[in-house]
Amino acid sequence: MKIAIPTTGNTPQTTIDTRFGRASWYCLVDLENKQKEFIKNSAISAAHGAGVQAGQLMIDNGVNAVISDKFGPNAAEVLRAANIKIYLLPTGNSNQLDDIVQDFQDQKLIQQ
Amino acid sequence: MLHIAVASGKGGTGKTTIATSLAQVLPIGKTLLVDCDVEAPNAHLFINPIFTATKEVTKNIPVVDKSLCDYCGLCSDACKFNAISVIKQSSSSDQNILVFPNLCHACGVCSYICPQNAISEKPEKIGKLSKGSSVDGLDFANGELDIGAPDAAPVIHALKKWVLQGNSHYDTIILDSPPGASCSVVETIRGADFVLLVTEPTPFGLHDLRIAIKLIKDLNLPAGIIVNRDGIGNNDVDKLGKEEEIPILLRIPMEREIASALSTGKTLVSAFPKFQAAFKNIFQKINEIYRKANKVGK
């Protein structure tokens, strides 16, 4: 299973970007081998439809679930149509990548 | 025929105050006032027109025939506005294609590019146009963007096309522009012969006036400035006018009586006839500047 978390940077110490469609990077985590891969969000500067484009990026990268704080309606529609599961960040989270991945594996996150 | 656009940059500086009064001092039957602020039209509140014709504005939204679509994704790659999303999946039952009408600019590239001819276009209503005239005989038209429709420019485009085609008997057409300096303003002032920039002498008015001036310079249009609520703020607008070589054509003082008369739906020239001469004078100056800019002899 591959999950995606929007981030502000592309290092393991980076913090979470709370907006899905206009995040700078996405960290893709393969839960089987714990491999992390960062992909740049090409949609960040789109004048319109950043959410659609970001959703498309998730599909093209074979993501199964995304975790973020805010999803726009268009992004959510694309993700749902592609059967990509949407999880919300818990309030008061540590903002650290590894903690969020752990929370996901412990099934502490709420699915939208 | 002279097309005068009234623009501002900053909202609420008095574009409609100027446009309605200018229209009222020009000859009846030879003048058309068009309210292009289709997101918040308000000139009709001052003109009280009786509308005699209306027209719907539509935009063409792609419709996908899923029995023909092979989910190749060419349409999605071609769309500059991310209005169409193709979900390519390994199992064919999970494949999908989504259209986002609110993002669509109706350019038609998706239906053009589709190798399967799976995309057709369906008109969707986005606004309404109206035209008529006031009891005094001033010809007037406006457009109204539907609530929830995101894009004003196509409605403005349709409005201008509808009222200008085959109406060459007008001497002057006054286009009351939306505020700002984005697509809807460009659509309004495109093709105009002169732009009247209405501002207020405050840092806000100045900031947005700068942006509006940049726009009219890009479009290479002659312009003049009207300072409304003169007496407040400072004289930075005068300095900017000098720097940019755009003349200040009129100053309207900040007076409670003016604000109070306008708030009852009266135009400036009908409430204060002393301004009639000033507006006729502006029109003269516009003609002079226009002729000079285009080197047209008298």
Interface residues (C-beta under 8 A of the other chain):
Chain A: A43 A46 A47 H48 G49 A50 V52 Q53 G55 Q56 I59 D60 N74 E77 V78 A81 A82 N83
Chain B: S76 F81 N82 A83 S85 V86 I87 K88 Q89 D94 N96 L98 F100 L103
